[in-house]
Amino acid sequence: MKLRDEGVKGVPIPNIKLATEKKVTTILEEHDAGNELPEDLRNLMERAVRLRRHVDDNGQDMQNKRALQNTESKIRRLVNYYRGDKLEEDFNYTFDVAVDLLES
């Protein structure tokens, strides 16, 4: 986003892939700046943590309880998909694990 907004020497770069012929995630991995979690899994975990805290405060909110169930289901499916490749074999999703991973 910084390259898009500020650019190099005042010239903005709207699309990194066209300029470098590589994806941004590939460039980050080459320089050991990538995330330990895949981005889609991380975003879902952030949403689940936010929803869990909301549901704990507002127990009567049935719509968000259902949204939390759906989000955690998506997380479990993604964990099964990434297990062994980008995640450890014994990785299991729980709320506490998500909080620990996101805060570190």
N, C-alpha and C positions, 0 to 999 in steps of 0.2 A: 504494500500500500504506500510505503514511503517512496518507492521508485515511481509509482503512478502519480502521486501528488506533487513531489518535489523534483523527481527526475535526477539526471546526471548533468551537472554543469548547467542547470536551469532548463533542460529539455526533458519534459515528462515522457515516460515510457508507458504507454497504455497497456501493453501486453508483453509480459516477461517471456512467455513461450516463443513469441515471434522474434524477440530480440536475441534470445540465447539458445533457442531450439531445445530447451529442457523445461520440465515442469518445475515450479517453485519447490515442491517437496523433494524432488531429485537434487536440486541445488543445495537445499538444507541438509539432506542426508550426506552429501559429499563433504560437507564442512562440519559434520557431527553436531548439527544444530537442530536435528529433528526431534520430535516428541517421542517419549517412550510409549505412548498410547497412540493408536490410529486416531485421526482427527474426528471421524464420524462417531467412534465409540466415546471419545472424550466429550464431545458435544452432548451426546445422549446422557452421559453420566452427570454432567453439569445440570442438565434439565431435571434429571431424577432427584438429585440432591435438593435443588430448588423446590421441586414439587413436594418432596417428603417433608421438608421444613414447613411448607405452607399447610400441608395436611395435618401435621402434628399440632399446629396452632389453631387450625380451623377444621375440627373433626367432622363437622356437618356438611362439608363441601364435597358432595358425591361426584360431581363432574371432575374435579381434580383428583379424586381417589381413582377414578377410572383412567384418567390420563396417566397417573403414576403407574398403574398396573400395565397399561399398554407400553409405556416407555421402558419399564423394567423388563418386559417381555422382549422388546427389541434389543435391549442390551444383552440379555442372555443368548439370543440368537447370534448376535455379532460376536460374542465371546466364543461361542462354539465355532464360528467361522474362522476367527483369528487364532484360536488355541493351537499351539505348537509352531505356528509361523511367526506371528508378531507378539504373541503372549506365551507365557510359560504353560506347560502341559497341565499343571495343577491349579491354574488361575480360576477362581470362582468369584462371581459378582455378589457382593453384599453392600449395603449402604455404608457400613464402616470402611470397607475397602475403597469404595468410591471417594469418600471424604478424604481418606489418607492420600490417595493418588492425586487428587485435585489440589490438595493443599501443599504438596511437596514440589 
